[in-house]
Amino acid sequence: MRSVPSTFAIGYVIAVAAISLLSIGVSAFVPVDPLGLAQSLFIFIGIAYVFAAVLAWTGFANLYRYSPTLLAGSPSYRRFVVQGKIAEEGRDKEALEIGLLFGLSLAGTGLALSGGPFAILVIGVAFGILWCVRSLRRRTADSIRHP
């Protein structure tokens, strides 16, 4: 009996092939000096981390089980270790926040290595994101207390 590959397996192969072709094309423009290479890697890994966090949070092909944000110590990871059944717990917003903020911080680090004006811009954006996250948490807490 012939087995048919799953949709996730086909999607994974297509994604790996596309990223490989993209990296071959981009390699012509990547600088050889260590600072430029580190900068490019930070930006690329940061964008990939944000993408993986969003895909994991949406439940795409059970990717949530392998989410890098689980390793950051989110409550869902602790529940997963204790209960052993990740499908019963659902997705939590804290894991998504951790993934997005960590990915954006990696990309911001790469951008900040470009020079002083970019570093100031990244610091300003970081404070803006922090303010937005805190205000959203306050609004959520207020709506829970006062329905």
Backbone torsions as a table, in degrees:
resi	resn	phi	psi	omega
1	MET	NA	132.3	-176.6
2	ARG	-89.3	129.8	180.0
3	SER	-91.6	142.9	179.8
4	VAL	-99.2	130.7	179.7
5	PRO	-65.8	148.0	-179.2
6	SER	-72.3	163.3	178.6
7	THR	-62.1	-38.6	179.1
8	PHE	-63.6	-41.2	179.9
9	ALA	-63.2	-41.8	178.5
10	ILE	-65.4	-44.7	178.5
11	GLY	-62.0	-38.6	179.5
12	TYR	-65.0	-44.5	179.4
13	VAL	-62.8	-42.0	178.9
14	ILE	-64.2	-43.2	179.9
15	ALA	-63.8	-43.1	179.4
16	VAL	-65.0	-41.5	178.5
17	ALA	-64.1	-42.6	179.9
18	ALA	-65.3	-42.6	179.1
19	ILE	-66.6	-36.5	177.7
20	SER	-64.0	-45.8	178.2
21	LEU	-64.2	-39.4	178.2
22	LEU	-64.1	-42.0	-179.7
23	SER	-67.3	-34.2	176.2
24	ILE	-65.1	-42.0	178.9
25	GLY	-67.7	-39.6	-178.0
26	VAL	-75.0	-25.4	-176.3
27	SER	-60.5	-22.6	177.9
28	ALA	-70.1	-25.4	-176.7
29	PHE	-100.9	-8.6	-177.4
30	VAL	-74.7	129.4	179.1
31	PRO	-69.1	156.8	-177.8
32	VAL	-91.3	-20.8	-178.6
33	ASP	-67.4	148.5	-173.8
34	PRO	-60.5	-38.4	-178.9
35	LEU	-66.7	-43.6	178.2
36	GLY	-65.6	-37.9	178.0
37	LEU	-67.0	-43.1	177.7
38	ALA	-63.2	-41.0	178.5
39	GLN	-60.4	-47.1	179.2
40	SER	-62.6	-41.5	179.4
41	LEU	-64.8	-43.2	178.3
42	PHE	-59.4	-45.7	-178.4
43	ILE	-65.3	-46.3	-177.9
44	PHE	-65.0	-45.4	-179.7
45	ILE	-66.5	-37.4	178.1
46	GLY	-62.7	-44.8	178.2
47	ILE	-64.9	-41.4	178.7
48	ALA	-64.7	-36.3	180.0
49	TYR	-67.1	-41.5	176.8
50	VAL	-61.9	-44.2	179.7
51	PHE	-61.6	-44.1	179.9
52	ALA	-65.8	-37.3	179.8
53	ALA	-65.6	-41.7	179.4
54	VAL	-67.1	-44.2	178.4
55	LEU	-61.8	-41.9	-179.6
56	ALA	-65.4	-40.2	-177.3
57	TRP	-68.5	-33.4	179.8
58	THR	-74.1	-10.0	178.6
59	GLY	83.6	20.4	-177.9
60	PHE	-60.5	112.0	173.7
61	ALA	51.2	39.6	-179.5
62	ASN	57.8	25.7	177.9
63	LEU	-63.8	-20.7	179.7
64	TYR	-57.4	-31.6	179.2
65	ARG	-62.3	-27.6	-175.4
66	TYR	-110.4	16.2	-176.2
67	SER	-64.0	135.0	177.4
68	PRO	-65.5	-22.2	179.6
69	THR	-70.8	-18.5	176.8
70	LEU	-63.9	-30.6	-178.1
71	LEU	-78.2	-9.5	-178.8
72	ALA	-83.5	0.7	175.9
73	GLY	86.9	28.2	178.3
74	SER	-68.9	158.4	180.0
75	PRO	-57.9	-32.4	-179.7
76	SER	-64.7	-35.7	178.8
77	TYR	-66.7	-42.1	178.9
78	ARG	-63.7	-39.7	177.5
79	ARG	-65.8	-37.8	179.8
80	PHE	-62.5	-42.9	-179.2
81	VAL	-66.1	-40.5	-177.7
82	VAL	-73.3	-47.0	-174.1
83	GLN	-85.5	-37.3	179.7
84	GLY	85.7	-3.4	-179.7
85	LYS	-126.2	98.6	-176.3
86	ILE	-73.8	-23.5	-178.0
87	ALA	-68.2	-24.9	-177.5
88	GLU	-82.2	-17.8	-172.1
89	GLU	-89.2	-24.1	-177.4
90	GLY	79.4	-174.3	-177.9
91	ARG	-98.4	145.2	175.4
92	ASP	-116.3	150.4	-176.5
93	LYS	-73.9	-25.2	-179.6
94	GLU	-65.4	-38.7	177.9
95	ALA	-65.2	-38.1	177.3
96	LEU	-65.8	-43.8	178.8
97	GLU	-60.0	-44.5	-179.8
98	ILE	-60.2	-45.8	-179.5
99	GLY	-63.9	-44.6	-179.5
100	LEU	-65.6	-47.1	-177.7
101	LEU	-66.9	-38.1	178.4
102	PHE	-67.0	-43.5	178.1
103	GLY	-62.9	-43.0	178.0
104	LEU	-66.2	-34.0	178.0
105	SER	-68.6	-36.5	175.9
106	LEU	-64.7	-46.4	179.1
107	ALA	-64.4	-38.8	178.1
108	GLY	-64.9	-36.1	177.1
109	THR	-62.9	-43.6	177.8
110	GLY	-62.8	-39.6	179.1
111	LEU	-70.2	-38.1	-179.0
112	ALA	-65.7	-25.0	178.1
113	LEU	-70.5	-7.1	-179.3
114	SER	-74.9	-22.0	179.6
115	GLY	150.0	178.8	-175.9
116	GLY	-57.8	-51.6	-178.8
117	PRO	-60.5	-37.9	178.7
118	PHE	-69.2	-36.6	177.9
119	ALA	-64.1	-42.0	177.3
120	ILE	-63.7	-41.0	178.0
121	LEU	-61.9	-44.1	-179.7
122	VAL	-65.0	-40.0	177.9
123	ILE	-63.5	-41.9	177.3
124	GLY	-62.5	-43.0	178.3
125	VAL	-65.1	-38.9	179.1
126	ALA	-61.9	-43.5	177.4
127	PHE	-66.1	-36.2	176.6
128	GLY	-63.7	-42.7	178.7
129	ILE	-66.1	-41.6	178.1
130	LEU	-60.6	-44.3	178.8
131	TRP	-62.5	-42.9	179.3
132	CYS	-63.0	-44.7	-179.2
133	VAL	-63.8	-43.0	179.8
134	ARG	-66.7	-39.3	179.5
135	SER	-69.0	-36.0	176.6
136	LEU	-66.2	-39.3	178.0
137	ARG	-65.2	-39.2	178.5
138	ARG	-64.7	-43.3	179.3
139	ARG	-63.9	-41.0	179.0
140	THR	-64.7	-43.0	179.4
141	ALA	-64.9	-39.7	178.5
142	ASP	-66.2	-38.9	-179.6
143	SER	-69.8	-27.7	177.1
144	ILE	-73.8	-40.5	-179.5
145	ARG	-71.7	-38.4	-177.1
146	HIS	-121.7	85.7	-176.6
147	PRO	-69.0	NA	NA
